Amino acid sequence: MTSSKPRLSTVTLFHVRPRKRPRAGGVVPLGFTAVAEALRNGADPEMPCQVVGRRLAEVGVGLDEVLEGLESTYRLVGAGEPAFAAIRAVACGWADSSLEYMHGLSCEDPLTGLASTAHLRTRLAELYRGAECGDVSVSRTHALVVVELAEPAVTDPRRDGIDRALRFVDVVDAVHSVYPCGETVARLGARRAATLVERDDAIGERVELLRRLLADWGVDPSWHRVWIEGLPDVNECVARLLDDLAR
């Protein structure tokens, strides 16, 4: 699995070199044009600062360079030293993006216990490689059992993420009860989880048992549906399948 963001090491993300003296001159540091325009127009620079922090983190710029660019921009437009609010905004933007990247590297969500999509793709790639050696088809030996959590009719936006995570915890517990042999259970997008299972004579019965178990554990039947998703014949089509399921 190749991340959509550049592959940054933890050293790149969190290493902070000694600060240099800000550049003097007439060129706005790369990425800080919106901040400079806000300062020149007397507008609040916090939002542009946060956006700049995120974007520079995404391309691997260290926090020290980001802060140096902010200070240079302030001096260039004659605004003196950066305000605390601007420093906080650019640092928060940088940190949020960096933490998202680090979370994407994790194999498992610590709150729900669900594996990442990247981990599921790795497991599937291993299966397809093994199938090539054994001259078998993964589409005949394995499948995905997908659980989709629908949105409740009325929801409090402040609790939406927490409530969904708690429902996913119930899903994981139910899946592990039905599939107790260490099957990979991964989160796909905001509302779906997929379990990589072997195809056998009992696959339909297990899916029905999972439906009943979720209902017995209080997961409203109108809030979820469960189905068997077939796998493609070749590994090259797996990424598209998972992307479609994650929408």
C-alpha positions as CSV (number, residue, x, y, z in Angstrom):
1,M,0.0,0.0,0.0
2,T,1.4,3.4,-1.0
3,S,0.2,6.3,1.1
4,S,-1.3,9.2,-0.7
5,K,1.1,11.5,1.2
6,P,4.8,11.5,0.8
7,R,6.6,8.9,2.9
8,L,8.1,10.9,5.8
9,S,10.1,9.4,8.6
10,T,9.3,10.3,12.1
11,V,12.7,12.1,12.1
12,T,11.5,14.3,9.2
13,L,8.2,15.0,10.9
14,F,9.4,16.0,14.4
15,H,13.0,17.0,14.0
16,V,13.5,20.7,14.9
17,R,16.8,22.3,13.9
18,P,18.2,25.4,15.6
19,R,16.3,28.4,14.4
20,K,18.0,30.6,11.7
21,R,17.7,34.3,11.5
22,P,14.7,35.1,9.2
23,R,15.5,36.2,5.7
24,A,15.3,39.8,4.8
25,G,14.3,40.8,1.3
26,G,11.3,41.1,-0.9
27,V,10.4,37.5,-1.6
28,V,7.6,35.9,0.3
29,P,8.7,32.4,1.5
30,L,7.2,29.5,-0.5
31,G,3.6,28.8,0.6
32,F,3.1,32.0,2.6
33,T,1.5,34.2,-0.1
34,A,-2.0,34.0,1.5
35,V,-0.6,34.9,4.9
36,A,1.3,37.9,3.4
37,E,-1.9,39.1,1.6
38,A,-3.9,38.8,4.8
39,L,-1.4,40.9,6.7
40,R,-1.2,43.5,4.0
41,N,-5.0,43.8,3.9
42,G,-5.4,44.0,7.7
43,A,-7.3,40.6,7.7
44,D,-7.1,37.9,10.3
45,P,-4.1,35.7,9.3
46,E,-5.0,32.7,11.6
47,M,-6.9,30.7,8.9
48,P,-4.3,31.1,6.2
49,C,-1.6,30.2,8.8
50,Q,-3.4,27.0,9.7
51,V,-3.8,26.1,6.0
52,V,-0.1,26.8,5.3
53,G,1.0,24.7,8.3
54,R,-1.0,21.7,7.0
55,R,0.2,22.0,3.4
56,L,3.8,22.4,4.3
57,A,3.6,19.4,6.7
58,E,2.1,17.3,3.8
59,V,5.2,17.9,1.6
60,G,7.6,17.2,4.4
61,V,8.7,20.6,5.6
62,G,9.8,20.6,9.2
63,L,8.2,22.7,11.9
64,D,11.3,24.9,12.3
65,E,11.2,25.9,8.7
66,V,7.5,26.6,8.8
67,L,8.0,28.9,11.8
68,E,11.0,30.5,10.1
69,G,8.9,31.2,7.0
70,L,6.1,32.7,9.2
71,E,8.6,35.1,10.9
72,S,10.1,36.1,7.6
73,T,6.7,36.8,6.1
74,Y,5.8,39.1,9.1
75,R,9.0,41.0,8.8
76,L,8.7,41.3,5.0
77,V,5.3,43.0,5.2
78,G,6.4,45.2,8.1
79,A,4.2,43.5,10.6
80,G,6.9,43.0,13.2
81,E,7.1,39.7,15.1
82,P,4.4,37.1,14.5
83,A,1.5,37.2,16.9
84,F,1.0,34.3,19.3
85,A,-2.3,33.4,17.6
86,A,-0.6,33.1,14.2
87,I,2.2,31.0,15.6
88,R,-0.4,28.7,17.3
89,A,-2.4,28.4,14.1
90,V,0.5,27.5,11.9
91,A,1.8,25.0,14.5
92,C,-1.6,23.4,15.0
93,G,-2.1,23.0,11.3
94,W,1.3,21.4,10.9
95,A,0.7,19.1,13.9
96,D,-2.7,18.0,12.7
97,S,-1.4,17.0,9.3
98,S,1.6,15.2,10.8
99,L,-0.6,13.3,13.3
100,E,-3.0,12.3,10.5
101,Y,0.0,10.9,8.6
102,M,1.3,9.0,11.6
103,H,-2.1,7.6,12.3
104,G,-2.3,6.4,8.8
105,L,0.8,4.3,9.4
106,S,-0.8,2.5,12.3
107,C,-2.2,-1.0,11.7
108,E,-5.0,-0.6,14.2
109,D,-7.3,2.1,15.5
110,P,-6.7,2.1,19.3
111,L,-10.3,3.2,20.0
112,T,-12.3,0.7,17.9
113,G,-9.7,-2.1,17.4
114,L,-10.3,-2.0,13.7
115,A,-7.3,-2.5,11.4
116,S,-6.5,0.2,8.9
117,T,-7.4,0.0,5.2
118,A,-3.7,-0.1,4.5
119,H,-3.3,-3.2,6.6
120,L,-6.2,-5.0,4.9
121,R,-4.6,-4.2,1.5
122,T,-1.4,-5.7,2.7
123,R,-3.1,-8.9,3.9
124,L,-4.9,-9.2,0.5
125,A,-1.7,-8.6,-1.4
126,E,-0.1,-11.5,0.6
127,L,-3.0,-13.7,-0.2
128,Y,-2.8,-13.0,-3.9
129,R,1.0,-13.6,-4.0
130,G,0.4,-17.0,-2.2
131,A,-2.4,-17.9,-4.6
132,E,-0.1,-17.3,-7.6
133,C,2.4,-19.8,-6.2
134,G,-0.4,-22.4,-5.5
135,D,-2.2,-21.7,-8.8
136,V,-5.5,-21.0,-7.0
137,S,-7.9,-18.0,-7.2
138,V,-8.4,-15.8,-4.1
139,S,-11.9,-15.0,-5.4
140,R,-12.8,-18.6,-4.8
141,T,-11.0,-19.1,-1.4
142,H,-11.8,-15.8,0.3
143,A,-14.4,-13.0,0.5
144,L,-15.1,-9.8,2.5
145,V,-18.0,-9.7,5.0
146,V,-19.0,-6.0,5.1
147,V,-20.9,-4.2,7.8
148,E,-22.3,-0.8,7.0
149,L,-23.5,1.5,9.7
150,A,-26.3,3.8,8.5
151,E,-26.7,7.3,10.0
152,P,-29.4,7.6,12.7
153,A,-32.4,9.7,11.9
154,V,-31.4,12.3,14.5
155,T,-27.9,12.9,15.6
156,D,-26.0,15.4,17.7
157,P,-23.1,16.6,15.6
158,R,-21.0,17.1,18.8
159,R,-21.3,13.4,19.6
160,D,-21.5,11.9,16.1
161,G,-17.9,10.7,15.9
162,I,-18.0,9.3,19.4
163,D,-21.3,7.5,18.8
164,R,-20.1,6.0,15.5
165,A,-16.9,4.8,17.2
166,L,-18.9,3.1,20.0
167,R,-21.1,1.3,17.4
168,F,-17.9,0.2,15.6
169,V,-16.7,-1.3,18.9
170,D,-19.9,-3.4,19.1
171,V,-19.3,-4.5,15.5
172,V,-15.8,-5.6,16.2
173,D,-16.9,-7.6,19.3
174,A,-19.7,-9.3,17.3
175,V,-17.3,-10.1,14.4
176,H,-14.8,-11.6,16.7
177,S,-17.5,-13.7,18.3
178,V,-18.5,-15.1,14.9
179,Y,-15.0,-15.3,13.5
180,P,-12.8,-16.1,16.4
181,C,-9.7,-17.3,14.5
182,G,-7.9,-14.0,14.0
183,E,-9.5,-12.8,10.8
184,T,-8.5,-9.3,9.8
185,V,-11.3,-6.7,10.6
186,A,-10.6,-3.3,9.0
187,R,-12.4,0.0,8.8
188,L,-13.3,1.2,5.3
189,G,-14.3,4.9,5.4
190,A,-16.5,6.5,7.9
191,R,-19.3,3.9,8.0
192,R,-18.1,0.5,6.9
193,A,-16.0,-2.4,8.3
194,A,-14.8,-5.4,6.4
195,T,-13.7,-8.8,7.6
196,L,-11.5,-11.0,5.4
197,V,-12.9,-14.5,5.7
198,E,-12.4,-17.9,4.0
199,R,-15.1,-19.1,1.7
200,D,-16.6,-22.3,3.1
201,D,-20.0,-24.0,3.3
202,A,-20.9,-22.0,6.4
203,I,-20.2,-18.5,5.1
204,G,-23.9,-17.7,4.7
205,E,-24.8,-19.1,8.1
206,R,-22.0,-17.0,9.8
207,V,-23.2,-13.8,8.1
208,E,-26.8,-14.5,9.3
209,L,-25.4,-15.2,12.8
210,L,-23.5,-11.9,12.7
211,R,-26.7,-10.0,11.8
212,R,-28.6,-11.6,14.7
213,L,-25.8,-11.0,17.1
214,L,-25.6,-7.3,16.2
215,A,-29.3,-7.0,16.8
216,D,-29.1,-8.9,20.1
217,W,-26.4,-6.5,21.3
218,G,-28.5,-3.5,20.7
219,V,-27.2,-2.3,17.3
220,D,-30.5,-1.2,15.7
221,P,-31.1,-3.3,12.6
222,S,-32.2,-0.1,10.7
223,W,-28.7,1.3,11.5
224,H,-26.7,-1.5,9.8
225,R,-26.6,-4.0,7.0
226,V,-24.3,-6.9,6.4
227,W,-23.3,-8.6,3.1
228,I,-20.7,-10.8,1.5
229,E,-18.5,-8.9,-1.0
230,G,-16.7,-11.0,-3.5
231,L,-13.0,-10.4,-4.3
232,P,-11.6,-9.8,-7.8
233,D,-9.6,-12.4,-9.6
234,V,-6.5,-10.3,-9.7
235,N,-4.7,-8.2,-7.1
236,E,-4.6,-5.1,-9.4
237,C,-8.3,-4.6,-8.9
238,V,-8.3,-4.8,-5.1
239,A,-7.4,-1.2,-4.6
240,R,-10.4,0.0,-6.6
241,L,-12.7,-2.3,-4.7
242,L,-11.6,-1.1,-1.3
243,D,-11.8,2.5,-2.5
244,D,-15.3,2.0,-3.6
245,L,-16.3,0.4,-0.3
246,A,-14.7,3.3,1.6
247,R,-16.9,5.9,-0.1
